Amino acid sequence: MNLNQLFRRKSVDYILKQVKAGESDADHISLSKHLGLRDLTAFGIAAIIGAGVFSTIGNASYNGGPGVVLLFIFTAFACGFAAFAYAEFASLVPVSGSAYTYSYVAFGELVAWFIGWALIMEYAVGNVVVAVSWSDYFTGLLAKVNIPFLGIHGINIPAWASIDYTSAHNGFVDAAAKLATGADLAALNMAQQTSYLAWTQAPMLGSFRLIADLPAVFIVLLITALIYRGIKETRNASNAMVAIKVTIVLLVILLGIFYVDTDNWNPFLPNGITGVLSGVSAVFFAYIGFDAISTTAEECKNPERDLPRSIMYSIVICTILYVAIALVLTGMVKYDQLAVGDPLAFVFEQVNLTWISGVIAISAVVAMASVLLVFQMGQPRIWMSMSRDGLLPKKFATVHPKFKTPSFSTIVTMFVVIIPILVIPTNIVLDLTSMGTLFAFVLVCGGVLRMQIDPNAPRGKFRTPYMNAKYVMPSMIFIAAFLVYTQTPDWMHHMLDFSTWATFAPNLPMWLFILVCLALTYYSYTKSLSLIPVLGLIFCFYMMAQIHYASWIGFLIWLVIGLAIYFSYGFYNSKLHLLKKDG
């Protein structure tokens, strides 16, 4: 095997000719082009604004005070760095593969496989988490339904029908152990009570307990049916859901303004900049999702123009909404009261507007459904793109002759999401979503850097603005190192503790981040790299370094599994390999 073949690259001209000629291994059926700028922007808003605006914004405000708005603005700029890279590639290579195809152009086949495999995990795991969260909000909303004249005082779904099998079993074991010591069921925490009731009350099929999160399964089935039916129907549903949730968010903002006490904004930074930055993880993940827009490139009327614009517009619109909500929240009540799970409902309860909590709950359900819609739409198009290139079996590239959607991949995606919902607790896989997302961001930013330093590289209509990082990067690294050394001596001592593997292993991701920073600083100085993609890469890699090393191990195991599949099937069936073989 020639190692150079692992990095064989597809030219942009080759990709565009394939798409233009309708070449796919799915009987030459192309996808329908129905999406304009407004639709794409709506998809971006749908993907970005999820449950985070209804929950994590409270803890971020508690730690940072009113100054948390600065964090939203800063994070918007940071995400904008990665968004510029996505926009440039979307303009250059307007096809469905998103970061997978971009990496194929910039780095070659092996890297493209890795990113495609990581995206499959990202979307699948992300959808599992979103579906389960949707189920929690939905069941909570049903429990609050009160229609006295119909005799309805809450609709309660049985515990066994709203939890996964593993969580129910493990929770039952924990609860039973405490009950055996004489503890009362009512004294256990809510999770243990729910698990115990689910396990003991579940209907039986022989010796097997029928336990499943049925609302989560239902919403996945519903979304899949919609996506399978067609991109026009998906677009219309997304636009409607975005309109509903944006309207409700604006209602919350406009209504809340009348209850703002500006004295609550003083002090603006009660815990200093450190308090503000402590919420960076929660705020950053409130922006994740804009990248999914790029998977719809082949269904856009004018992808070269509209994809870059929609990515930027969606980030700007969401930032304005986030900043406005944060100001209203911290203005209605003092920041130190916001460490609650449902901050929007909480602040209106403080001013005796309890009716709006129901409106907020409905908005949260709609918001998460729209996120699931976009992600569930994106994953089949990754499968399809990899299949077109020969890296996956031809069946994955099948396009429905009537609906013009990647039909087989859509059905596979449904099962890939539903099966984990039934058996795997979401807390086990939550970090893997972040890993896959950030890994894609890093490689896309790196791809732009590679294209910029290659004088022969093709360029699209949209280009990331060039700002020379030659002196900026060394200066930033020097200042950062100085501040870390002088302001965080305990952290430095912790990082330099190599005494045991147990103390060193958790620091490995951060050491890897430091090495990446040093390498980027060197190349910024010697190659005059562009500052925006450099900052995008650094910021995203820093977020990866904050994830526990155990999740890194899980992510690496996933990549190793993917590597085995690639060398057993993808390498030898790759169209580039077959073309070289025939030639």
N, C-alpha and C positions, 0 to 999 in steps of 0.2 A: 504493500500500500504506500503510495506517495503521499507524504504528509501535506504537501501543498494542496492536494485535493480536498482536504478538510476545510480549507479556507477559500475554495472556489466561489467567486462572486457572480451575481447576476447583474448585468448592466441595466440601467434605467430604460434604455431603448428596447432591450429584449422584453422587459416586463410590460412596457406600454404596448408593444406590438402584440403580445399575448392577449392583453385585455381588449385591445381594439379589434382584433380578429375574433374575439369571443372564444379563445382557445381555453378550454378547461376539459377535463376528462369527464365531464358530465353532459355529454351529448351536445356540446356547444351551446348550452343554454346560459344566457347572461342574466345578471341581476337587474331588476327594474330600477330606473332612475327617477325618483320622486322627491328627493330631499333638496330643499333650498336653504339659504342662510338662516332664516327664521327657525326652520325645523332643526337644523344642526345645533343652533344656539340653545334651543329648548332641550335637546338631548343632553347638552353639556350641563345645563342647570338641573335637569332631572337627575343626572349622575352625581353631581356635587352636593346638592342640598338633600341630605338624608336625615337620619336620626340625630346626627351631631348637633344641629342647630337647636334641637329640643332637649338635649341632655348635657353633653360635654361642655357646652358654653357656660354652664353654671359654675362648674369647678374651675374653669379657666378664669372666670371673672372673680371668683373667690380668692384665687392666688394672686392675680395681677391687679385687681381693682379696676376702676374705669380705664386705666392705662392698657387694658387688654386689647383695646381697639388698635393700639400700635402694633401688637403682635399679629392681628389679622391683616393689617396693611403690609407688615414685613413679610409674612408668610405668602401673601398674594404675590409680592415681588419675587420671592424665592421660587414659588411654583411657576411664576411667569418665566423664569429662566429655563425650566424644563419645557414649558409650553412653547417657547420660541423654537426649541429644537424640534418638537413634534410638528409645529406649524411649518417649519422649513421642509421637513421630510414629507409631510402631507401634500405640500405643493409640488415637490419634486417627483414623488412616487404615489399618485392618487389611486391606490388599490386597497383591498380589504385587509391586508395582513398587518397593518399598524406597525408596531415596533419590530415584529418578526421580519417583515419585508424590508424595513429600513436597515436592520442589522445585516440582512442578506446582501444589500447593496454596499454597506460601509465596511463590514468585517468579514463576510464570507459565510459559508453554509453551516459550519459547526456552531459558530456563535449564534447564527439565526435559529438553529435548532434549539439551543439552550434558552434563548429568549422566548421562542414559541412555546416550549415546554413549560417555562416559568409562567407565561401568560395564561396557559390552560389552568394551572394551579391557582393563579391569582383570581381569575374570574369564577372558577368553580367554588373555591373556598370562600371567596367574598360573597357569592350568592347564597351559600349555606348560612353564613352569619346574618346576612340581611333578611333572609326568609324566616329564620328563627326569631330575630328581633321584631319583624313584622307580626309574627304570630303572637309574641308577648304583648305588643301594643294593641293588637286586634282583640285578643281575649280580654284585656283590661278594659277596652272600650265597650265591649259587649256587657261586661259586668256592671257598667255604669248606666246601662239603658234602663230608663224608668218611665213606663207608660201606665199610670194608675188605672185609667178607665179600661184597659185591656188586661189588668191584673199582672202586668209585667214589672217586676222590681229587680232587674238584673238578669242577664242571660249568662249562665255559668257553664262553661265547657268543662267536662270531667277532667281531672288531673291526668289520667292515663291517656287522654286524647290531646294533650298539649305539651308533651315532654318526650325526649328521645329515650330509647330503651336503656342505654348505658347509664345515663344520669339517674334514671329512676331506680335502677338496680343498686348503683353505688350509694345513692342517697338513702335508700331503704336500709342497706346494711349499716350505715352510720347511725340512722335513726333507731334501728332495732337495738344496736349496742347500747345506746343511751337509755332507751326505754327499759332495757334489762337491768339497769342499775337503779331503777325506781323513778326515773325522770318522767315528767308528764309530757304528752305530745304537744300540748299548747305551749310548753316552755322551749321547744326546739325552734330553730330559726325557720323562716318561711320556706326556704329551699328544701330542708329536710322534711318538713311537714308535707309539702307537695309530693316529694319523691315517695314518702311512705304511703300516702293515700293512693298515688298512682299505682304502686306495686300491689297493694292489698285489694284495691277495688277494680283492677283491670279485668276485663272478660278473658276467659280462657279458651284456647283452642288446643284441646288435649292437655298437655302439661306446659304449653307455651302461653305466656301472658301477652295479650295484644296491646302493646303500648307503642304509640307513635304520635308525633307532633302533627296532627291532621291539618290544622290551619296553615302551617308552613308548607306541607305537601300540596294543599289546595291552591295556594297562591302561585307556586311554581308551575303546577299544571295549567292554571289559568293564563299566566304570562307566556308559557310555552305555546299554548294554542294560539294566542294572539300573534306571537312572533312568527310562527309557522304559517299563519294565514296570509301574511304579506307585509312589506315594509310600509305601504300606505296606511294600513290599519294600525301598525305599530306607531307610526308617526302621529296619527290622529289621537291615539290613546295617550301618547307621551305629551303632546301639546295640551290636551285636556287636563292631565294630572299636574303639569307644570303650572297651568293657569290657576288651578285650584289652590295649590300650595303657596304660590307667590302671592295670590290674593289674600290668603289667610295671614301670611307673614306680614304683608303690608297693613292689614287690618290690625294686627298686634302692635305694629310700630306706631301707626297713626292714633290708635286708641291709647296706647301707653304714653304718648307724648304729653297728654293732658294730666298725667299723674307723676310726671318727672319733677323731682326736687333737686335743683342744681347743687344744693349743699351736699348731696350724696356723692357728688363727683370730687369732693375735697376730703382727703388728699387724692390726687389723680394717680399717683404711684405709691400706694401705702407700703408695699413690700419691695420697693425699688425695682430696678430692671430685672433683678434675679427672679422676683416673684412673677413678673410678666413672662419671662422665658421658661419658667417651670411648666407652662401650659403649651409649649411648642408642639409636643407630640399630638395632643388632642386637636389643636387648631390646624396643624398640617393635614391631618387625615380628614378634616372637614372639607378639604379642597380636592381630595383624590377623586378621580372619575372623569376629568376632562379628556384624558387620553383615549377613553372608549369611543369618542366621536370619530376618531380616525379609522375605526373598523368599518365604517359605513361609506368609505370613499367611493366604491363602485356603484353606490346607489344615490350619489349626489349628481345634481344637474351640472354644477360647475365646481368640481372639487378643488382645483388649483386655486381658485379665488375664495371660495366659501369656507373650506375647512380651516385655513389659518385664521380667518376672521372670527369664525364661530368659537374656536378655542379661546381666543383672547376675550371676546365679548362675554362668554359665559363666566370666566374668571372675574372680570370687572364687575358684572352684575351681581354675582354672588358675594363679592367683597363688600360692595355697597350695602347689601342686605345684612351681612354679618356685622358690619360696623354699626349700622343703625340699631340692630337688635341689642348689641352689647351696650350701647349708650343708653337705650331705653331701660334695659334690665338694671344696670348700675345706677340709673337715675331714679327708678321707682322705689328701690330698697337699697340699703347699705350693702356694699359688696360682700361683707363678712357674713351675710345671711344666705348667700347663693350656693352654698355647697350642698345642693339637693339634686335628686335625680331628674326632677321635672321643673326646671327653673322658670319657664314661661308661665305655666299654670300657677306656680307658687307666688310670683309677684302680683298676679291679678287677684289671687285670693287675699293678699295683704291689703288690697284696696276694695275688697268686697265685690269683686266682679267674678264670682265663681262660675257663672254661666260660660265664660270663655274657655274654661278648661276642657269642656267637651269639644269646642271648635278646634282647639289646639290638638287634642287627641286625634280627631279626624284628619287634621293636616299631617300629623306624624305618620299615620297609616298610609295616606296617599303619597307622602314623600318617600317612604321606604319602598313602596310598590314601584314608583318611578325609577328608583335606583336599580332595583331588581330587573326591571324591564330593559334598561340600557345595558347592564352587564350580561344578562341572559341573551341579549341580542348580539353582543360583541364576541362571545366565546365561539359560537358556531362558525363565524367568519374567520377566526384564527385556524380552526380545524380545516376549513375549506381551503385556505391559502396554503397550508402545509401539504395538504393532499394534492393540490394542483402541481406543486413542485416535486411530487413523488416521494415525499418524506413520510407520508401516511398513506394507507390504502385508498384506492380510487373512490371507494364508496363515500368517503367523507366529503368529496367535492360535488356530490349529487345536488343539483338544483331542481326544485320542483317545477315541472313544465307549466303549471297554471299559476301558482303563487309566486314563482321566481324568487324563492328563498332557499338557503342551504338546508334542505329538508332533513336529510339523514343526520347531519351534524347537530341540528336543532334538537332532534329526538335524543341523541346520545348525550347532549348537554343536560337535558332534563333528568336523565337517569344519574348522571354524574353528580348532580346536585341533590336529588331526592334521597339516594342511598345513604350518604353521610348524615342527612337530616334525621334519618330513622335511627341511627346507631351511634353517632359520634357527638360528644359534647362540644359545643362551639368554642369553649375556652381553649381547647387543645390546638385548634387550627387557626385561631384569630391572627397570631403573629405572622403566619405564613402568607396571609393576604398582603400584609405590609411588605414582606420580603419580596414577593413577586412583583408588586407595583414599583417599589423603589429600584429593584434590579433593572426593570425595563427603563425607568427614567435615566438611570446611570448610563446604560448602553446607548440610548438615543442621544443623550448629551455628548457622549464620547464619539458617536457616529458623526455628529455635526463637526466636532473638532477635527476628526480625521478628514472629512470632506473639505474643510476650510484650508488645511495645510497642503492639500493635494491640488496643484495647479491645473491638473487635467480632469478633476472631478466635475461631473455635471451639476448644474445649479438650477433650481426651480424659480418660479416667479416671485416667491417670498423668500427673503434671506434674513437670517438673524443679524441685527445690527452689530457691526464690528467695533469693539473697543479693545485696544491693545492691553493685554494682561502682563506685558513684559516686566514692568516695574510695580504694578498694582499688587500682583500676587505675592511677590517676595515681601512687600511692605505689610500686607495683611497677615501673612504667616508670622512675621517677626512680632507684630503687635499682639497677635493672638497668643504666641508663645510667651511673651513677656507678661501678659495679664494672667495667664494660667500659672506661671511660675511664681508670681508675686501675690496673687489673690487666692489661689487654691492649693496651698502646700500639702494639705491632707490628700487631695486627689493625686498629686504628683507622687507622694509616698506610696499610695495604693497602686498606681500604675507601675511603679518600679519594684514592686514586691514579687520576686521570682522564686521565693522560697519553696513553694509547693505548687503542684499542678492545680489544686483547688483554688488557690489565690490568683494564679496566672491565667487560667483558662477563660474566666469571664471577661478578661481584659483584651483577649485576642481580637475581637471585632474593632475595638478602638485603636489598637496598634496597627491593624490593617488600614484603618482610616488615616492614621498619621502617615503611613508609608505612601498612601495614595496622594495625600496633600503635598508631601515632599516631591513626589514624582511630577505632579502637575505644576508645582512651583518651578522645578527645573525646566520642564518643557515650555512653560509660559515664558521663561526668560530666553531660552535658546531658540524657540520657534515662534515667538510672538503670538501665542494663542489668543483666541477671542475670549474676552472676559465673561460674557453672559453664559455660554455653555460650560465654562470652567466652574463658575459659581453654582450653576445648576447641578453639575456632577458632584461637587463638594457637599452641597447642602443635602442632596439625596443620600449620599454615602454616609454622611454624619447620622442621618435618621436611621439608616440600616445598622450603624454601629451601636445605636441605643437599644436595639432589640437583643433580648437575652441570647447568649451563645447557644443554648439548647435549641432554639428555633433555627439558628444558623445550621446546626447539625441536621435538623429535620429537612431544611431546604437543600442542603448538600446531598442528602440521601435521595431526595426527589430528583435532583439533577443527575445523580449516578444511575438511577432507574431509567431516566430519559436517555442517557448516554448508551445504555445497553440496548434500548430499542432502536436508537439511531444506527448503531453499528451492525445490528442484526437485520435491519430492514431499510431504514432511510438512506444510508450511504450508498447501497447497491441499487436502489430504485430511484434515486434522485434523477431528475430529468437532465441535470447538468452532467451527471455521471454517464447516463445513457447516451447523451449527445456526443460526449468525448469518445465513448466506446464505439459508437457507430461511425464516428468521423475518423 
